[in-house]
Amino acid sequence: MPFRIVELSSARNPLLQNIRLSAARGRPTDDGLFVIEGPHLLQEIIRSTWQLETLLFTPEAFQAWEPYARERCLETVIVPARTFSSLAATETTQGVMALARPRLWQWPDFHARSALVVVLDGVQDPGNAGTIIRSAEAFGATGVVLLEQSARLSNSKLMRASAGSLFRVPVRDAVPPSEFLSRAREFTWSLAALNPTGDVAVSRFSFNNSCALIVGSEGRGVSPDLLACSSSVTIPTSRVESLNAATACSIALYEASCQRREYESV
């Protein structure tokens, strides 16, 4: 397909209206595409297995990206700065945006090796969810599952907080708890639920075999149905009752990575 540049100036253009609504709601476009904002995330997605469909720039930002757009023959839309700023979910925009189709990860992708799956149960804050995805990659998790009532992957704040990890780590969202439990049984994952009043210290739980680490919302914690079939794991603290969900999950993932490195070196 030949390289094509389209110039759009009207905020009422159907494509721009679709993008604006998608960014505001933190949901995919009508075509199932994610709105990617900013040069950093665009650089990260270029190195990933996601499929770029369309690039959008202000005239000023396009100059730096034109060679890449021409080389890949990607449809490129040029939008005046004032109109562009009305599309973005961020308060200040850098004039760079893209529409991308996410990779559809399958359940076996989470179990390609000894599984360490992170499960978000009702973690609705997109900043926490994105941070957990970033920690999951940093500490060697094999995937992240966002259950129903958790933040959605298409949320721009989640994407920014993940700092590109979202484009590399196997991730599924809006997963019914029953589906997750069915897959956990199928793959024989042991379950560890983070719980401030748990009876097993995180350092005493063995992460060496295939397992799933479940983190709940800060308000209600892990749901009773998941707690009932999991080991209740706690992070000992002093003078505070509980930790931020992302902080607690990151600590547990660090412990898991330490255990696994020591186990593999034996």
N, C-alpha and C positions, 0 to 999 in steps of 0.2 A: 504494500500500500504506500503510495507516495506521501511525502511529508506534507502536512496541511496545517495552516494557521488560520484560526477563526477569530475575528475581533467582535466582541460583544460589549455594548455599552449600556444597554437598558437593564435595570434591575428587575424588570418584569419578564425578561427572557425565561422560557420554561426550564432550561437547564440550570440557570442561576437560581431560580426559585426553588428547584428541587434540591440543589446543594445547600442553600440557605436553611431550608426546613430540616434537612438531614443533620446539618451541623448543630442547629439549635436544639434538636431533640436527642442528639447523640445516637442516632439510628442510621442504618444504611439507607442509601437512596432507593428510589423505586426499582432500580435495576440491580439491587443487592450490592452496590459498591460502597466502600468506605471512603469518607472524606479525610484526606491526610493533609495536615497543615504544617507548614514550616520547612526550611531547608534541611534541618537535621533529620527529621523523620523521612523526608524524601530520599536523602542519602542512604538511610538505613534500609528503606524498602527496596531500593535499587539492588542492594546486595542480598535480598531475600528471595523466596520462591513465590511471593505474591505477584499478581499480574497487574502491571500498571496499564490503565486504559486511557486516561486523559490527564494532561497537565494544564494548569491554569497559572498565569503570572500577570503581575502588573507590567507595563512596558519597561520600567526600570529594572525589575528583577529578571525579566526574560533574557537580557543580554548575557548574563552569566550562564544560563541554562540552555541557550539556543543550540550550541554544538551537540549536547546530549540529546535533546529533543529531535534534532535532524538525524543524528546517527541511528536512533531507535525508531524513527518514523512514527512517533507518537502524535496523536491529535493534540494540538496545542491551542489553548484559548487565551487570548489577551484581553484583560479587563482593566478599565481605568481604576486608579487607586481608590477613589471614593466608593465606587461600586464594589470593588474587591473587599474593602473593609467591612461592608455590610454582609458579606458571605461568611466571614470567619467567626468561630466560636470564641476566639481569644480577643482580648481587648486591644492588643497591638499586633498587627500582622506584618509579616516580612515579605508579602507579595508573592508567596509560593504556596501552591496547593496542588493536590493530585486526587484523582479518583482511582481506586485500586480494588481489585477483586481478591478477597482473602483466600488463602489456601484452606481447603476443606480437609482437616485432619481426621483420620479414622482411628477407632479405638485401638487397633493393633499398634499404631504409631506410638502410643503411650507405653507400650509394653515391649518395645523393640529390644530392650535389655532389662536388667533387673530394675523394676519400676520404682520410681520415687515420684508419686503424683501428688500435687497440691490441689486441694479441693476447697473452694470458697463457698461457704454456706450462708447466704444472705449478707455478704459483704457488699453493701450498696455504695459506699463511698468510692468513686472511681480513682481517686488518688491512692487510696490504700490498695485497691485491686491492681492498679498498674505497678505500684511498688512491689507487691508480692510477686507479680510475673517477672519483674526484673531480678528479684532475689532468687526466684526459682531457677532462672538461667545461671546466675552467678554461682549457685551452690549445687549445680548438677542435677536438678530435678528433670524427670523425663517428660513432664507435661503438667498443664494446669487445667482444671475443670471448674467452671463457674456454674454453680447450680442456679435454678430458677430463683428469682428475687435478688440475685446479685447484680452488680453493675454489668453493662454490656460492653463487649469488646470495641464496638464502634464509637464509644464515648471519647471525645477528643482529649479530655483530661486524663483518662485512663491511658490512652496512647502515648501522651507526653510523659506520664509518670513511668511508663514501662521503658522509656528511652531506647526503643528499638527492639527490645526482647520479644515483644508481641509478634514480631515478624519472623522470629526464628524458632521459638519454643512451640511444640504442639499444644494447642489451646482449643477448647470447646466451651461455648457459653449457652445459657438458657437450657441447661440439662436437667431433666426431672430427677429428683433424688432416687426414685425407683430404678431409673435406667442406670445411674451410677452404681447403685448397690448391686444390680444384676451383673454389670461388667466386673465389679470388684470380686464377686463370687466366681465368675468365669475365669478370671486371671489369678485367683487365689491371693489377692492382696490383703495383707493385714492392715487394719485401720487404726489410726491414732488420732484422737480428737483433742485439740487444745482446749483446756478447761482450767480456769484459775483455781478451782477446788478439786482438781483431779487427784487421783491417788498414786500416780506413777510419775516420778520426776522425768523430765525429757531426756536426761542423761542416762536413765535406766531403761528406756525403751530401745529395743534393737531395731535400727533402721537398715540392717544389713541385707535383709531379704526384701522382696517386692512388697511395697507398702504404699499407703495413701495417707497423707497428713491433712486433716480437716481443720479449717479455721472458720469460726463463726463470726457473726456481727458483734460489735462491741456492746450493743444494747442487750441482746438476748443470748449470745453465744451460739454454740452448736445446737441444732435442733434435737429434740428428744429421740426421734427415730434413728438418727445417726449416732447419737451418744450410746444408744442401747446396744449397738453392734460394734462398738469401738472400745479400744483401751483409752481411758481418760487420762490424758497426759498434761502435766502442769510444769510451768517454769517458776521455780522458787523466786520470790521477790521479798523485799523488806519495805514496810511502810506504805506500800501501794497495793490495792486489791488486784489490779489487773493491768495489762499493758495494751497499748495500741495494737490493733489486729495485725498490721503490717510488721510492726516491731517484733511481736511475739512469733509470728510465722518465720521471720528472718532468723531469729535466734534458733528456733527449732531446726530450720534448714541447715544452718551452720553446724549444729550438733550432728545432724544426719550426715553431712559431707565429711566431717571429721571421722565419724565411725566407719564410713565406707572406705575412706582412704586407708585407715589403719587395717581394716579387714582385708582389703585387696593387697596390702603389702606383706601380709603374713604368708 
